[in-house]
Amino acid sequence: MAAMTMNIRLKAANQLDGFQPGDKVRFIPDKVDGGYVLRTIEKAE
């Protein structure tokens, strides 16, 4: 999928530690109160 920007809240401030802009990722969001919260994220190859 092409690069995109998404508005997803974090469960914890450190969830994005080790990631840089432009990294390819796989993630699972949870829908909470009409928005999305990041459940898990990992670097994709």
Buried (B, 14 or more C-beta within 10 A) or exposed (E): EEEEEEEBEEEEEEBEEEEEEEEEEEBEBEEEEEEBBBEEBEEEE
